[in-house]
Amino acid sequence: MLSSSSTTVNNLPLKKRLCFLLKLVCFVSSVLIFCEFLIYYVVIFQCQWPEVKGGAHMSKKETSASVLKAIILADTHLLGEIKGHWLDKLRREWQMERSFQTALWLLQPDIVFILGDVFDEGKWSLPQAWADDVRRFRKMFKYPVSTELVVIVGNHDIGFHYEMTTYKVNRFEKVFNFTSGKLITRKGINFVLVNSVAMEGDGCAVCRTSEAKLVALSHKLNCSQKKPNHSNKRCSDVEKLPASEPILLQHYPLYRKSDAECSGEDSAPPAEKNIPFKEKFDVLSQEASQKLIWWFHPRLILSGHTHSACEVLHAGKIPEISVPSFSWRNRNNPSFIMGSITPTDFSLQKCFLPYESRVFTIYCAAGALLVILILAHCQLLTPPFYFAQRLISKHKAV
């Protein structure tokens, strides 16, 4: 009987320690689950599809049938084997995968566009490294059959113009079924895909092929819209397309002097806004930009490349939206665009992802609280009450 009682007494401290350890594990697990999983649901759940004009007067059935729900993102820059540290890869790819998969689950878009620079080292990748990058991309950006994924080529995927080769272009086209001058029509809406790296204008083989496809597509679209400069005779044998004015999708923005006129919390930092852009490197040349406007008379242009947001008007009426980078490696506040689009109208809304600085703050606060709890449990941290009591007793003694 005595022996049993002493055993119980001796086991009490061990039980307390195990209980405290279990509480710490639960606390740490809760913080990790929130910061690495739940936070994406909390943040993206607040994003709502914008309404197009007239949408409020349509029934739900009519709206779902006529409005195309599109997500647009850019510059994922999946790290490669040359410059990518394994820890950086693990962190950034997890963030993008969770964001993308959460957005698909919550928002259920009809189509997703990625505006180039899918990979960071596509311009250098050897076949084995390229295959590994593609495998990781497909895992991160997997999508259900109800959603379509369209990927545009960027300079990091095939190299700048001086690095671009037919082999690299064909390799990208084979994986993503991308062709410059390709038309995608969904719900009567025309999207034109442009390889902006091939808009150099120097007559290179890839450039010639790309421009020829764009010119032919421009003729088809203009005939379908019955433009005044396209006679019935010239258009008699042309395949008719939906009469909707097209939306251009490309990696490089059209020509603009700088980001000086751009505003918003995800625009370029003030120190970078007034730096002049270099034609054919930061933006398309003035000549190439004018060609695309002349050829297609687009109602909207969507681009990436600069990693920062910007909205500009070309020719006083054509809006261009530069979509910021989707990777936390390039921004503290990545985002994507949600678009509700019809053949005659569109409405865009930005959806911000979790700020990395806020996630870091949560981790720091949780870490500090964890240290305090451990010190208090080990009686290494004097509670404020006892500390004050000791000071008073010492003062009385004096």
C-alpha positions in Angstrom: 0.0 0.0 0.0 2.8 2.4 1.0 4.8 1.4 -2.1 1.8 2.2 -4.4 1.3 5.6 -2.9 5.0 6.6 -3.3 4.9 5.5 -7.0 1.9 7.7 -7.6 3.6 10.7 -6.0 6.8 10.1 -8.0 4.8 9.9 -11.3 3.1 13.2 -10.8 6.0 15.5 -12.0 6.4 13.2 -15.1 2.7 13.4 -15.9 2.9 17.2 -15.6 5.9 17.4 -17.9 4.3 15.2 -20.5 1.1 17.2 -20.3 3.0 20.5 -20.8 5.0 18.9 -23.7 1.7 17.9 -25.3 0.4 21.4 -25.0 3.5 22.8 -26.6 3.2 20.3 -29.5 -0.4 21.3 -30.0 0.5 25.0 -29.9 3.3 24.7 -32.5 1.2 22.4 -34.7 -1.7 24.9 -34.7 0.6 27.8 -35.7 2.2 25.8 -38.5 -1.2 24.6 -39.8 -2.6 28.1 -39.8 0.5 29.8 -41.4 1.1 27.1 -44.0 -2.4 25.9 -44.9 -5.4 27.7 -43.4 -4.2 31.2 -44.0 -4.6 30.8 -47.8 -8.3 29.9 -47.3 -8.8 32.8 -44.9 -7.3 35.3 -47.3 -8.6 34.0 -50.7 -12.1 33.4 -49.3 -12.4 37.2 -49.1 -12.0 37.6 -52.9 -15.2 37.8 -54.9 -15.8 37.7 -58.6 -16.5 41.1 -60.0 -19.8 41.8 -61.8 -19.9 42.9 -65.4 -22.3 45.7 -66.4 -25.8 44.3 -66.7 -24.8 41.3 -64.6 -27.1 42.4 -61.8 -30.1 42.3 -64.3 -29.4 38.8 -65.5 -30.6 35.6 -63.9 -28.1 33.3 -62.3 -28.5 30.8 -65.2 -27.9 33.5 -67.8 -24.9 34.9 -65.9 -23.1 31.5 -65.6 -23.8 30.7 -69.2 -22.6 34.0 -70.7 -19.8 35.2 -68.3 -16.4 33.6 -68.5 -14.6 33.5 -65.1 -10.9 33.9 -65.7 -7.9 34.0 -63.3 -4.8 35.7 -64.6 -1.4 35.4 -63.0 2.2 35.9 -64.1 5.9 35.3 -63.4 5.9 32.2 -61.2 9.6 31.7 -61.8 10.0 28.1 -60.6 13.6 27.9 -59.5 16.0 25.6 -61.4 19.0 23.5 -60.5 21.6 26.3 -61.2 20.4 29.2 -59.0 17.8 27.6 -56.9 18.6 26.7 -53.3 16.6 23.6 -52.2 15.1 25.4 -49.2 14.1 28.4 -51.3 12.5 26.0 -53.8 10.7 24.2 -51.1 9.3 27.3 -49.5 8.3 29.2 -52.7 6.8 26.3 -54.4 4.7 25.3 -51.4 3.4 28.9 -51.2 2.4 29.0 -54.8 0.9 25.5 -54.8 -1.2 26.2 -51.8 -2.3 29.6 -53.2 -3.2 28.1 -56.6 -5.0 25.0 -55.3 -6.9 27.0 -52.8 -8.0 29.6 -55.4 -9.2 26.8 -57.7 -11.2 25.2 -54.9 -12.8 28.4 -53.6 -13.3 30.4 -56.8 -13.8 27.6 -59.4 -12.7 29.6 -62.5 -13.5 28.5 -66.1 -10.0 29.3 -67.3 -6.6 30.3 -65.9 -3.9 32.2 -67.8 -0.3 32.3 -66.8 1.5 35.2 -68.6 5.0 33.9 -69.0 8.2 33.3 -67.0 6.8 30.1 -65.7 10.4 28.9 -65.1 13.3 30.8 -63.9 16.0 28.9 -65.8 14.1 27.7 -68.9 16.6 29.6 -71.0 19.5 27.6 -69.7 17.9 24.2 -68.8 19.4 21.0 -70.2 16.8 18.3 -71.1 16.9 16.5 -67.7 16.6 19.8 -65.7 13.8 20.9 -68.0 11.9 17.7 -67.5 12.3 18.0 -63.7 11.0 21.6 -63.8 8.0 20.6 -65.9 7.2 17.7 -63.6 7.2 20.1 -60.6 5.1 22.6 -62.4 2.4 20.0 -63.3 2.3 18.9 -59.6 1.9 22.5 -58.3 -0.5 23.8 -60.9 -2.7 20.7 -61.5 -6.3 21.6 -62.3 -9.6 19.8 -62.6 -11.3 19.0 -65.9 -13.8 21.8 -65.3 -10.9 24.4 -65.6 -8.7 25.1 -68.5 -5.0 26.2 -68.1 -3.4 28.4 -70.8 0.3 29.3 -70.5 2.1 32.1 -72.4 5.8 32.0 -73.1 8.2 34.5 -71.4 11.8 35.4 -71.7 12.9 33.2 -68.8 11.2 30.2 -70.5 13.1 30.5 -73.8 15.6 33.3 -73.3 15.7 36.9 -74.4 15.8 37.4 -78.2 19.5 36.9 -78.5 19.2 33.6 -76.5 16.0 32.3 -78.1 16.3 29.3 -80.4 13.9 27.2 -82.4 14.7 24.3 -80.1 13.7 26.2 -76.9 10.5 27.5 -78.5 9.5 24.1 -79.8 10.2 22.6 -76.4 7.9 25.0 -74.7 5.2 24.7 -77.3 5.3 20.9 -77.0 4.7 21.0 -73.2 2.1 23.8 -73.1 0.5 23.6 -76.6 1.4 27.3 -77.0 1.9 29.0 -80.4 2.3 32.7 -81.0 -0.6 34.0 -83.0 -2.9 31.3 -81.5 -6.5 32.2 -81.0 -8.5 30.8 -78.1 -12.3 31.5 -78.2 -14.4 30.7 -75.2 -18.0 31.7 -74.8 -17.7 34.0 -77.8 -14.7 35.8 -76.4 -11.5 36.0 -78.4 -8.1 35.7 -76.7 -4.9 36.2 -78.8 -1.7 34.6 -77.5 1.5 36.5 -78.4 5.1 35.4 -78.1 6.4 38.9 -77.2 10.0 37.7 -77.2 9.6 37.1 -81.0 8.4 40.7 -81.6 12.0 41.9 -82.0 11.4 43.1 -85.6 14.7 42.0 -87.0 13.4 39.3 -89.3 14.8 36.3 -87.4 13.2 32.9 -88.3 11.1 32.6 -85.2 10.1 36.3 -85.5 9.1 36.0 -89.1 6.9 32.9 -88.4 5.3 34.5 -85.4 4.5 37.8 -87.1 3.1 36.0 -90.2 0.7 34.1 -87.9 -0.3 37.3 -86.1 -1.0 39.1 -89.4 -3.1 36.2 -90.7 -5.1 36.0 -87.4 -5.6 39.8 -87.5 -7.1 39.5 -91.0 -9.6 36.8 -89.8 -10.6 38.9 -86.7 -11.0 42.1 -88.6 -13.1 40.4 -91.3 -15.3 38.8 -88.6 -15.8 42.3 -87.0 -16.5 43.8 -90.5 -13.9 46.5 -90.2 -14.3 49.3 -92.8 -10.9 48.7 -94.3 -11.8 45.0 -95.0 -14.0 44.7 -98.1 -16.4 41.8 -98.6 -14.3 40.6 -101.5 -11.1 40.3 -99.3 -13.1 38.5 -96.6 -15.2 36.2 -98.8 -13.0 33.1 -98.2 -12.1 33.9 -94.6 -13.3 31.7 -91.8 -15.7 33.7 -89.6 -14.9 34.1 -85.9 -17.0 35.6 -83.1 -17.3 39.4 -83.6 -16.0 40.1 -80.1 -13.0 42.5 -80.0 -10.0 40.4 -78.9 -8.0 40.4 -75.6 -4.3 40.3 -76.0 -2.3 38.0 -73.7 1.5 38.4 -73.7 4.5 38.5 -71.4 6.2 41.9 -72.2 4.1 45.0 -71.7 3.5 47.3 -74.6 5.9 50.3 -74.7 5.8 52.8 -71.9 8.5 55.1 -70.7 8.5 53.9 -67.1 6.3 53.0 -64.2 6.1 56.6 -63.1 2.3 56.8 -63.6 1.6 53.5 -61.9 -0.1 53.5 -58.5 -1.4 51.1 -55.9 0.1 49.1 -53.1 1.6 46.5 -55.5 3.0 48.9 -58.0 6.8 49.4 -58.3 8.7 50.8 -55.3 9.1 54.6 -55.4 12.8 54.3 -56.0 12.2 52.3 -59.2 9.2 54.1 -60.7 11.1 56.7 -62.6 13.8 54.4 -64.0 13.4 54.5 -67.8 12.4 51.2 -69.4 14.6 49.7 -72.1 12.8 48.8 -75.3 12.9 45.1 -76.3 14.1 44.3 -72.7 11.7 45.8 -70.2 8.9 46.5 -72.6 8.2 45.9 -76.3 9.5 48.4 -78.8 7.3 51.3 -79.9 7.1 49.8 -83.4 6.1 46.4 -82.1 3.5 47.9 -79.7 2.0 50.0 -82.5 1.8 46.9 -84.8 -0.2 44.9 -82.3 -2.6 47.8 -81.7 -3.0 48.3 -85.5 -3.5 44.6 -86.2 -5.9 43.7 -83.5 -7.6 46.8 -82.0 -7.8 45.0 -78.7 -10.3 45.9 -76.0 -7.9 44.8 -73.3 -4.2 43.9 -73.0 -2.8 41.7 -70.2 0.9 41.4 -69.6 3.5 40.5 -66.9 7.3 40.7 -66.8 7.8 43.8 -64.6 6.8 41.9 -61.4 4.8 45.0 -60.4 1.2 46.1 -61.0 0.4 48.9 -63.5 -2.6 50.1 -65.5 -2.1 52.3 -68.5 -4.2 53.5 -71.5 -2.9 53.1 -75.0 -4.2 55.4 -77.7 -6.3 57.0 -75.0 -8.8 54.1 -74.9 -7.1 50.6 -74.8 -6.4 49.5 -71.2 -3.3 47.4 -70.4 -3.0 45.7 -67.0 0.5 44.6 -66.0 0.0 41.6 -63.6 2.4 41.4 -60.7 4.5 38.3 -59.9 2.8 35.4 -58.3 5.9 34.4 -56.4 6.9 35.6 -52.9 10.5 35.5 -54.1 9.7 38.6 -56.1 7.1 40.3 -53.9 6.0 40.6 -50.3 2.4 40.9 -51.5 1.8 38.6 -54.6 -1.7 38.7 -56.2 -3.7 37.5 -59.2 -6.4 39.0 -61.3 -10.0 37.8 -61.3 -11.9 38.6 -64.5 -15.6 38.3 -65.3 -15.6 38.6 -69.1 -18.4 38.6 -71.8 -18.1 39.1 -75.6 -18.8 42.9 -75.1 -17.6 43.7 -71.6 -15.2 42.8 -68.8 -14.7 43.6 -65.1 -11.4 42.9 -63.3 -10.7 42.5 -59.5 -7.4 41.9 -57.8 -7.1 39.1 -55.2 -4.1 39.5 -52.8 -2.4 36.5 -51.3 -1.1 36.4 -47.7 1.6 39.0 -47.0 4.8 37.2 -46.2 5.8 39.9 -43.7 2.5 39.1 -41.8 3.2 35.4 -41.8 6.7 36.1 -40.5 5.2 38.3 -37.7 2.9 35.5 -36.6 5.8 33.1 -36.4 7.9 35.6 -34.4 5.0 36.3 -32.0 4.3 32.6 -31.6 8.1 31.9 -31.0 8.3 34.6 -28.3 5.2 33.3 -26.6 6.6 29.7 -26.8 9.9 30.9 -25.1 7.9 32.7 -22.3 5.8 29.6 -21.7 8.9 27.3 -21.4 10.7 29.7 -19.1 7.6 30.1 -16.9 7.1 26.3 -16.7 10.8 25.8 -15.7 10.4 28.5 -13.1 13.2 30.5 -14.8 10.9 33.4 -15.4 9.8 35.3 -12.2 6.1 36.2 -12.4 5.6 40.0 -12.2 3.7 39.7 -8.9 6.5 37.9 -7.1 9.1 40.2 -8.6 7.2 43.3 -7.2 6.7 41.6 -3.8 10.5 40.9 -3.5 11.3 44.5 -4.3 8.8 45.8 -1.6 10.2 43.4 1.1 13.8 44.5 0.3 12.7 48.1 0.6 11.1 47.5 4.0 14.2 45.7 5.2 16.3 48.7 4.4 
